[in-house]
Amino acid sequence: MPYAKIVGSGSYLPPKVVSNDDLAADLATRGVETSDQWIRERTGIQQRHLAERGVKTSELATLAAKAALEDAGAQASEIDLIVLATSTPDFVFPSTACLVQANIQATNAAAFDVQAVCSGFVYALTTAEVYIKAGRAKNVLVIGAETFSSILDWNDRSTCVLFGDGAGAVVLSASEEPGIIGAKLHADGTKMPILSAAGNVSYGEVVGDPFLRMDGQAVFKFAVNALTQSAHQVCDEAGVSLDDIDYMIPHQANLRILSFLGRKLGVSDDKIVVTLDKHANTSAASVPLALDQARKDGRLVPGKLALLQGVGGGFTWGSVLVRM
Ligand SMILES: CC(C)(COP(=O)(O)OP(=O)(O)OC[C@H]1O[C@@H](n2cnc3c(N)ncnc32)[C@H](O)[C@@H]1OP(=O)(O)O)[C@@H](O)C(=O)NCCC(=O)NCCS
């Protein structure tokens, strides 16, 4: 049975960079009070990239996908499946994956979206791996892309300072060499009250509350415990020790969550890839953005073992162990 191996990665961030000071000044015009100091101390975030109003998730995803194809040295026609994780799709339908399929002219690819919020990329990668291992696909484009700025209540300082927009992608291909060596996904729908965007369009009207709402402290505690347990479980099942992991790429939500996680697992800070200072929380895009950065800056060279982790709305969470 072939392995599924990451053979290329790419990312795209919208050009507009908004520092904490810029954001605080902008929010002040609405009477919303925040500061660079509060955001840095509570989250570690220094800035975020924000898409201009009207820019769609598929546009960011298409550029990340093209970068990943180029990095892999692959043609779009060689892709037989596109799995795209997002909670901010362009439309109710068609799926954002289909829009990307058209944009890159992946004429031989099936395409669908995965909705698992901030765990989306880990869910999408695991799904893609299963297709490859089953012999149903050889080259899969796995994308995490979001325009989370479009679902934020910019009058709610407890959420709007935390998120950014962006997209990351990998090409996952069938290989005789080890690639993904373990994966485990989880869900608990009873946790909906602590994180949701519980609105939809029905009979032509927005029904419910379409903005992201969160109980920050409850999410914080849940995330630390879920990621800790998930790391132990995926490592135990794969027969590897936490000491064998070269780099952890957890979902980038809050620097304090990452520090607690590292301490609980006994993983030193230098092994934890951090991009949230520059990107903020980009939901399904955060893990592939961080993975791409660590590949491009020379940390994730071939042979290194990486632990990818997602946690987010649903609740959903999970881990993937990848030999690069
Ligand atoms: C959201 C989060 C940063 C808040 O940090 P916290 O230390 O829990 O802060 P609290 O919610 O207790 O708020 C403390 C105070 O800061 C205030 N505050 C909240 N947001 C603020 C902001 N942007 N600027 C200034 N003050 C703010 C609150 O109103 C509160 O004031 P009060 O004490 O006068 O009532 C933190 O809970 C968190 O990161 N949670 C996880 C979020 C997450 O990861 N979500 C995505 C999961 S995928």
The ligand as a Tripos MOL2 file, in Angstrom:
@<TRIPOS>MOLECULE
LIG
   48    50     1     0     0
SMALL
NO_CHARGES

@<TRIPOS>ATOM
      1 C1         -9.9820   35.4440   23.7520 C.3       1 LIG1
      2 C2         -8.8410   35.4680   24.7630 C.3       1 LIG1
      3 C3         -7.6100   36.0620   24.1210 C.3       1 LIG1
      4 C4         -9.2640   36.3470   25.9310 C.3       1 LIG1
      5 O1         -8.2480   36.3490   26.8960 O.3       1 LIG1
      6 P1         -8.6150   36.2140   28.4400 P.3       1 LIG1
      7 O2         -7.3690   36.3220   29.1770 O.co2     1 LIG1
      8 O3         -9.4290   34.9410   28.5630 O.co2     1 LIG1
      9 O4         -9.4830   37.5000   28.6610 O.3       1 LIG1
     10 P2        -10.9770   37.6170   29.1980 P.3       1 LIG1
     11 O5        -11.9320   37.0990   28.1840 O.co2     1 LIG1
     12 O6        -11.0070   37.0440   30.5860 O.co2     1 LIG1
     13 O7        -11.1040   39.1720   29.2920 O.3       1 LIG1
     14 C5        -10.3520   39.9120   30.1930 C.3       1 LIG1
     15 C6        -10.7110   41.3840   30.0310 C.3       1 LIG1
     16 O8        -10.2060   41.8550   28.7760 O.3       1 LIG1
     17 C7        -11.2550   42.5190   28.0860 C.3       1 LIG1
     18 N1        -11.0250   42.3590   26.6470 N.ar      1 LIG1
     19 C8        -11.4820   41.3920   25.8360 C.ar      1 LIG1
     20 N2        -11.0290   41.6080   24.5820 N.ar      1 LIG1
     21 C9        -10.2870   42.7260   24.6270 C.ar      1 LIG1
     22 C10        -9.5550   43.4470   23.6680 C.ar      1 LIG1
     23 N3         -9.4700   43.0580   22.3830 N.pl3     1 LIG1
     24 N4         -8.8990   44.5470   24.0640 N.ar      1 LIG1
     25 C11        -8.9400   44.9810   25.3370 C.ar      1 LIG1
     26 N5         -9.6220   44.3310   26.3070 N.ar      1 LIG1
     27 C12       -10.2770   43.2220   25.9460 C.ar      1 LIG1
     28 C13       -12.5160   41.8560   28.5600 C.3       1 LIG1
     29 O9        -13.6270   42.7000   28.3700 O.3       1 LIG1
     30 C14       -12.2070   41.6380   30.0230 C.3       1 LIG1
     31 O10       -12.4130   42.8560   30.6820 O.3       1 LIG1
     32 P3        -13.0400   42.8630   32.1780 P.3       1 LIG1
     33 O11       -12.0620   42.0790   33.0240 O.co2     1 LIG1
     34 O12       -13.1080   44.3010   32.4940 O.co2     1 LIG1
     35 O13       -14.3520   42.1730   32.0390 O.co2     1 LIG1
     36 C15        -8.5150   34.0540   25.2680 C.3       1 LIG1
     37 O14        -9.5520   33.5740   26.0710 O.3       1 LIG1
     38 C16        -8.3020   33.0890   24.1350 C.2       1 LIG1
     39 O15        -7.3800   33.2430   23.3640 O.2       1 LIG1
     40 N6         -9.1100   32.0360   24.0510 N.am      1 LIG1
     41 C17        -9.0030   31.0700   23.0180 C.3       1 LIG1
     42 C18        -9.5110   31.6610   21.7560 C.3       1 LIG1
     43 C19        -9.2050   30.8250   20.5830 C.2       1 LIG1
     44 O16        -8.1690   30.2590   20.5010 O.2       1 LIG1
     45 N7        -10.1560   30.7650   19.6650 N.am      1 LIG1
     46 C20       -10.0340   30.0790   18.4470 C.3       1 LIG1
     47 C21       -10.1350   28.6230   18.6780 C.3       1 LIG1
     48 S1         -9.9830   27.7940   17.1930 S.3       1 LIG1
@<TRIPOS>BOND
     1     1     2 1
     2     2     3 1
     3     2     4 1
     4     2    36 1
     5     4     5 1
     6     5     6 1
     7     6     7 2
     8     6     8 1
     9     6     9 1
    10     9    10 1
    11    10    11 2
    12    10    12 1
    13    10    13 1
    14    13    14 1
    15    14    15 1
    16    15    16 1
    17    15    30 1
    18    16    17 1
    19    17    18 1
    20    17    28 1
    21    18    19 ar
    22    18    27 ar
    23    19    20 ar
    24    20    21 ar
    25    21    22 ar
    26    21    27 ar
    27    22    23 1
    28    22    24 ar
    29    24    25 ar
    30    25    26 ar
    31    26    27 ar
    32    28    29 1
    33    28    30 1
    34    30    31 1
    35    31    32 1
    36    32    33 2
    37    32    34 1
    38    32    35 1
    39    36    37 1
    40    36    38 1
    41    38    39 2
    42    38    40 1
    43    40    41 1
    44    41    42 1
    45    42    43 1
    46    43    44 2
    47    43    45 1
    48    45    46 1
    49    46    47 1
    50    47    48 1
@<TRIPOS>SUBSTRUCTURE
     1 LIG1         1 GROUP 0 **** ****
